[in-house]
Amino acid sequence: MVKLNKIPRAFTHEGAPGKRFTPETELKRALMNCLLWEDQFYEDGVCIAQRIAALVPQVDPARVAALAIEAREQMKLRHAPLLVVREMARHEKHRLLVADTLARVIQRPDEMTELLAIYWADALGPMQQRKRQPVSAQIKKGLARALTKFDAYQLAKYDRDGAVRIRDVLFLVHAKPKDSDQGKVWKELVDGTLVSPDTWEVSLSSGKDKRESFERLIAQKKLGGLALLRNLRLMQKAEVPRGIIAGAIDAMRTDRVLPYRFITAARYAPDFEPELESAMLKSIKGYARLAGRTRLLVDVSGSMGGALSAQSEMTRLEAACGLAILAREVCDEVEIFTFSSKTVKVPPRRGFALRDAIVNSQPHGNTMLGAAVSEIDRKGDRLVVFTDEQSHDKVPEPKGAGYMINVASARHGVGNGPWKRVDGFSEAVIAWIAASEETMH
């Protein structure tokens, strides 16, 4: 006879014993790494979205709201928090917090139109539209409050063609302007007479000479750090003088640019690798330091090589390399290892040299995380693992302080026992480790 009275076991996609989470922890895990409706190596985007929708009513409303805000403000995610708010609007207890949460989560005008597109989309995904249903009162209140946050420049910049336009939001929610000046701006928005902003996107799409446009934008400091990195290849093609580009990289603000952004930029503009490396290391200055001995373990298995999203040129491995470069700079003593089918020690180089050492350390094969932890974990050292938290083998408990930095949304992970888990990749994980250890002491 089959025994039914037993605790169901959890396994990762690779077959290793996995960990079951509370609904709140599982929601956080799915949310903090989620680029909505994007397929990942082990799970398709529709399943992730459905899992988030199913988890929202199982978690305390205040915690759901807090997770949506954290995903937007700390993890810089845009669409996944909107899905959470949309699901909150479906449930009576959560509905009361929708307006406040939505007003906080929406930080760009186009996020209002995206929220409505998600609201009217079927749970199976954004491409399967159903008849538009009435928008809830709480959603309208949140959108109305969000509308008042944006000035003429922001509204003009993000007033793009689509099934839902910003003026449609204005008509829907009957928002009241803060003052007469904002009322005039909204009238221009409705009439289609808002002046196009002088952004790099507008300038480059106007048909004007691209070299001249880039040189003007750089001279007038109208090309932000991320825009500069994204356009390096286009600048070279437009034959912008190397000295002008190098000077722009040297002068750019780096405080909001994460190391892996420079890694991606260098892949497409290798001629500027020296300047990019200098800017990348400058971006790291001022971070909290990690005292004592640290061992970094970076996942280089095949699943880490996929792009973060269909529109992204960045891979999970590049994100992990960026975090390793950051950690290398702030650790008092550090040893660095990679794992896939085997475990390999790499030299603790700096900057792009460390990226190269990690990427080229071994073939990108299976995921033997358990064997890697068993081999390199040492009592008294801090062990930090950058991984998508899948494994072919069982992962042991850490001998000391162990941190599992998970960069994927897979349902079951392997960080059982005393592992301290961080879901999502951000420069904040290093500061979090430092702060948590300082609190413990």
C-alpha positions in Angstrom: 0.0 0.0 0.0 1.3 3.5 -0.9 2.0 5.6 2.2 0.4 9.0 1.9 1.2 10.5 5.4 4.6 11.9 4.5 6.2 15.3 4.0 6.6 16.0 0.3 10.2 16.6 -0.7 11.4 19.4 -2.8 14.0 19.2 -5.6 15.7 21.7 -7.8 15.3 21.5 -11.6 18.8 19.8 -11.6 17.6 17.2 -9.1 19.4 18.2 -5.9 17.4 18.2 -2.6 15.8 21.7 -2.5 14.3 23.9 0.2 10.6 24.7 0.6 9.9 28.3 1.5 7.1 30.1 3.3 4.7 31.9 0.9 6.3 35.2 1.8 9.8 34.0 1.2 8.7 32.3 -2.0 7.1 35.5 -3.2 10.2 37.5 -2.5 12.3 34.9 -4.2 10.2 34.9 -7.3 9.8 38.7 -7.4 13.3 40.1 -6.8 14.8 38.4 -9.8 11.8 38.7 -12.1 11.8 40.4 -15.5 8.1 39.9 -16.1 7.1 37.3 -18.7 10.8 36.7 -19.5 11.8 33.0 -19.9 14.7 31.8 -17.7 16.9 28.8 -18.1 14.8 26.5 -15.8 11.4 28.1 -15.9 9.3 30.1 -18.5 8.1 33.6 -17.7 4.4 32.7 -17.7 4.9 30.2 -14.9 6.8 32.8 -12.9 4.0 35.3 -13.3 1.4 32.7 -12.4 3.3 31.8 -9.3 3.5 35.4 -8.2 -0.2 35.8 -8.7 -1.0 32.7 -6.7 1.3 33.7 -3.8 0.0 37.3 -3.3 -3.2 36.3 -1.5 -1.2 33.9 0.7 0.9 36.7 2.2 0.0 39.4 4.6 -1.1 42.5 2.7 1.4 44.9 4.4 4.3 42.5 3.5 3.1 42.2 -0.1 3.1 46.0 -0.4 6.5 46.2 1.2 7.9 43.6 -1.2 6.5 45.5 -4.2 8.2 48.7 -3.0 11.5 46.9 -2.3 11.5 45.4 -5.8 11.0 48.8 -7.3 13.2 51.0 -5.1 16.0 48.6 -4.1 16.1 46.1 -7.0 15.2 48.6 -9.7 12.5 46.3 -11.2 9.7 48.0 -13.2 7.1 45.5 -14.4 7.1 42.8 -11.7 6.0 45.2 -8.9 3.2 46.4 -11.1 1.9 42.8 -11.5 2.0 42.5 -7.7 -0.1 45.6 -7.3 -2.5 44.4 -9.9 -2.9 41.1 -8.0 -3.4 43.0 -4.8 -6.4 44.7 -6.4 -8.0 41.3 -6.9 -8.2 40.5 -3.2 -10.3 42.2 -0.6 -7.8 42.4 2.3 -4.9 43.5 0.0 -7.1 46.0 -1.9 -7.0 48.6 0.8 -3.2 49.2 0.3 -3.3 49.4 -3.5 -3.4 53.2 -3.9 -0.5 53.9 -1.5 1.6 51.1 -2.9 0.9 52.1 -6.6 1.7 55.8 -6.0 5.1 54.7 -4.5 5.9 52.1 -7.0 5.3 54.2 -10.1 8.4 56.3 -10.7 8.2 56.9 -14.5 5.2 58.1 -16.5 5.2 55.1 -18.8 4.8 52.8 -15.8 1.2 54.1 -15.5 0.4 52.8 -19.0 2.2 49.6 -18.3 0.1 49.1 -15.2 -3.1 49.4 -17.2 -1.8 47.1 -19.9 -1.1 44.5 -17.2 -4.4 45.2 -15.5 -6.2 44.4 -18.7 -4.0 41.4 -19.6 -5.0 37.8 -19.0 -3.2 36.0 -16.2 -1.6 33.8 -18.9 0.4 36.7 -20.2 0.4 40.1 -21.9 -0.3 38.8 -25.4 -3.6 37.2 -24.5 -5.9 40.2 -24.1 -9.4 39.9 -22.8 -12.2 42.4 -22.7 -11.2 45.4 -20.7 -12.7 45.3 -17.3 -13.5 48.3 -15.1 -10.5 49.6 -13.2 -10.8 49.4 -9.4 -11.2 52.6 -7.4 -7.9 52.0 -5.5 -6.0 51.6 -8.8 -7.6 54.9 -10.0 -6.6 56.7 -6.8 -3.0 55.4 -7.1 -2.7 56.4 -10.7 -4.2 59.9 -9.9 -1.6 60.5 -7.2 1.2 59.2 -9.4 0.2 61.6 -12.3 0.9 64.6 -10.1 4.6 63.6 -9.6 5.6 64.2 -13.2 6.6 67.5 -14.9 6.2 68.5 -18.6 9.7 67.1 -19.5 8.9 63.7 -18.1 5.5 63.4 -19.6 6.7 64.5 -23.0 9.7 62.1 -22.8 7.5 59.0 -22.1 4.4 59.9 -24.1 4.8 57.1 -26.6 2.6 55.3 -29.0 0.9 52.3 -27.6 -2.5 50.7 -26.9 -2.7 52.9 -23.8 -1.3 56.4 -23.8 -0.6 58.7 -20.9 -3.6 60.9 -21.8 -5.8 57.8 -21.6 -4.7 57.5 -18.0 -5.6 61.1 -17.4 -9.1 60.6 -18.9 -9.6 57.4 -16.9 -8.7 58.6 -13.4 -10.0 62.2 -13.5 -6.9 63.4 -11.6 -6.7 67.0 -10.2 -3.6 69.0 -11.0 -1.5 70.4 -8.1 -1.7 73.9 -9.5 -2.6 75.9 -12.6 0.8 75.3 -14.2 0.3 71.5 -14.0 -3.2 72.0 -15.3 -1.7 73.7 -18.4 0.8 70.9 -18.9 -2.0 68.3 -18.8 -4.0 70.3 -21.3 -1.0 70.3 -23.7 -0.7 66.5 -23.1 -4.3 66.0 -24.1 -4.0 68.3 -27.1 -0.8 66.7 -28.2 1.1 70.0 -28.1 3.8 69.1 -25.4 7.2 70.2 -26.6 9.5 67.2 -27.3 12.3 67.1 -24.7 15.9 67.5 -25.7 16.9 63.9 -24.9 19.5 61.8 -26.6 16.8 59.5 -28.0 14.9 62.5 -29.6 18.2 64.0 -30.9 19.4 60.7 -32.5 16.0 59.9 -34.1 15.6 63.4 -35.6 17.7 62.6 -38.6 20.4 65.0 -37.7 24.1 64.1 -38.1 24.8 61.6 -35.3 28.4 62.6 -34.7 27.3 66.2 -34.3 24.4 65.2 -32.0 26.7 63.1 -29.8 29.3 65.8 -29.5 26.7 68.3 -28.6 25.0 66.1 -26.0 28.4 65.3 -24.4 29.5 68.9 -24.3 26.2 70.0 -22.8 26.3 67.1 -20.3 23.0 65.7 -21.5 24.1 62.1 -21.9 23.8 60.3 -18.6 26.1 57.5 -17.4 23.9 54.6 -18.6 23.1 56.3 -21.9 26.8 56.9 -22.5 27.6 53.2 -21.9 24.8 52.0 -24.1 25.8 54.2 -27.0 29.6 53.6 -27.1 29.4 51.4 -30.1 27.1 53.8 -32.0 29.5 56.7 -31.2 32.4 54.8 -32.7 30.3 54.0 -35.8 29.5 57.7 -36.1 33.2 58.5 -35.8 33.1 60.6 -32.7 36.7 61.4 -31.8 38.2 59.0 -29.4 39.3 61.8 -27.1 35.8 63.1 -26.7 34.4 59.7 -25.8 37.3 58.9 -23.4 36.8 62.3 -21.7 33.1 61.6 -21.3 33.7 58.3 -19.7 36.3 59.8 -17.3 33.8 62.6 -16.3 30.7 60.5 -16.0 28.9 60.0 -12.7 29.4 56.4 -11.6 27.6 56.3 -8.3 24.5 54.8 -9.8 26.2 52.5 -12.3 26.8 48.9 -11.3 30.0 47.0 -12.3 28.3 44.6 -14.7 27.2 47.6 -16.8 30.8 48.4 -17.6 31.4 44.7 -18.4 28.7 44.7 -21.0 29.8 48.0 -22.4 33.4 46.7 -22.8 32.1 43.6 -24.6 30.8 45.9 -27.4 33.4 48.7 -27.2 36.7 46.9 -26.3 38.8 49.8 -27.5 37.6 51.7 -24.4 38.3 49.0 -21.9 41.0 50.9 -20.0 38.7 53.9 -19.5 35.8 51.7 -18.7 37.8 49.8 -16.1 39.0 53.0 -14.5 35.4 54.2 -14.3 34.2 50.9 -12.9 36.8 50.9 -10.1 35.9 54.5 -9.3 32.2 53.4 -9.0 33.2 51.0 -6.2 34.9 53.6 -4.0 33.1 54.2 -0.7 31.5 50.8 -0.4 31.4 49.2 3.0 34.3 46.8 3.6 34.2 43.1 4.5 36.6 42.4 7.3 38.4 39.1 7.7 38.9 36.3 5.2 36.4 35.8 2.4 36.0 33.1 -0.2 34.0 33.9 -3.3 32.4 31.1 -5.3 31.0 32.0 -8.8 28.7 29.8 -10.8 29.9 29.5 -14.4 27.6 26.6 -15.4 25.7 26.7 -18.6 22.5 28.2 -17.1 24.4 31.3 -16.1 25.2 32.2 -19.7 21.8 33.2 -20.8 20.7 36.8 -21.3 18.8 38.4 -18.4 16.0 39.2 -20.7 15.0 39.1 -24.4 16.0 42.7 -24.8 19.1 42.6 -22.6 22.7 42.2 -23.8 23.8 41.3 -20.3 24.1 37.7 -19.0 23.7 36.3 -15.5 27.3 35.4 -15.6 28.3 39.0 -16.3 26.1 40.1 -13.4 27.9 37.6 -11.1 31.3 38.8 -12.4 30.3 42.4 -11.6 29.4 41.4 -8.1 32.7 39.5 -7.8 34.7 42.5 -9.0 32.9 44.6 -6.4 33.5 42.1 -3.6 37.2 41.7 -4.6 37.7 45.4 -3.9 36.0 45.6 -0.5 37.3 42.3 1.1 40.3 42.5 3.4 41.5 39.1 2.3 39.9 37.2 -0.6 40.2 34.0 -2.5 38.1 33.4 -5.6 36.8 30.1 -7.1 34.4 29.1 -9.9 32.3 26.0 -10.1 30.6 24.1 -12.9 31.5 20.4 -13.4 34.5 21.0 -11.2 35.9 23.6 -8.8 38.7 25.9 -10.0 40.6 28.6 -8.1 41.2 31.8 -10.0 43.8 34.5 -9.2 42.4 37.5 -7.3 42.9 39.9 -10.2 41.1 43.3 -10.4 38.6 44.7 -12.8 38.3 43.1 -16.3 41.2 40.8 -15.6 39.1 39.1 -12.9 36.2 38.9 -15.3 38.4 37.2 -17.8 39.8 34.8 -15.2 36.3 33.8 -14.1 34.8 33.4 -17.6 37.8 31.4 -18.9 38.4 29.3 -15.8 36.6 26.2 -17.1 34.0 24.9 -19.6 30.5 26.0 -18.8 29.0 22.6 -18.0 27.0 21.0 -15.2 26.2 22.5 -11.8 28.2 20.7 -9.0 27.6 23.3 -6.3 27.6 20.8 -3.5 31.0 19.4 -4.4 32.4 23.0 -4.7 31.1 24.0 -1.3 32.5 20.8 0.3 35.9 21.5 -1.3 36.5 25.1 -0.5 34.4 25.9 2.6 36.7 26.6 5.5 35.8 27.2 9.1 36.4 30.8 10.2 36.1 32.2 6.6 33.1 33.9 5.0 31.7 32.1 2.0 29.8 34.1 -0.6 28.2 32.2 -3.5 26.9 33.9 -6.7 24.6 31.4 -8.4 21.2 30.7 -9.9 20.9 28.2 -6.9 20.5 25.0 -8.9 22.7 21.9 -8.4 23.1 18.4 -9.5 24.2 17.3 -6.0 23.3 18.0 -2.4 24.6 21.3 -1.0 26.0 21.0 2.6 25.5 23.6 5.3 28.2 26.2 5.6 30.9 25.8 8.2 30.8 29.5 9.1 29.1 32.5 7.7 27.6 31.4 4.4 25.8 33.7 1.9 23.8 32.3 -1.1 23.4 35.2 -3.5 20.6 33.9 -5.8 20.3 35.5 -9.3 17.3 33.6 -10.6 13.6 33.0 -9.8 13.5 29.2 -9.8 11.0 27.9 -7.3 13.2 25.7 -5.2 16.7 26.5 -4.1 19.5 24.7 -2.4 20.6 27.0 0.4 19.3 24.9 3.2 20.1 25.3 6.9 22.1 28.2 8.2 22.8 29.7 4.7 21.9 33.4 4.7 20.0 33.9 1.5 19.8 37.0 -0.7 17.5 36.9 -3.7 18.4 39.3 -6.5 21.6 40.8 -7.8 22.5 44.3 -6.7 25.5 46.2 -5.4 23.4 46.4 -2.2 24.1 42.7 -1.3 27.7 43.6 -0.3 26.5 46.4 1.9 23.8 44.1 3.3 26.4 41.5 4.3 28.6 44.2 6.0 25.6 45.7 7.8 24.2 42.3 9.0 27.6 41.2 10.4 28.1 44.6 12.1 24.7 44.1 13.8 25.6 40.6 14.9 28.8 41.9 16.6 
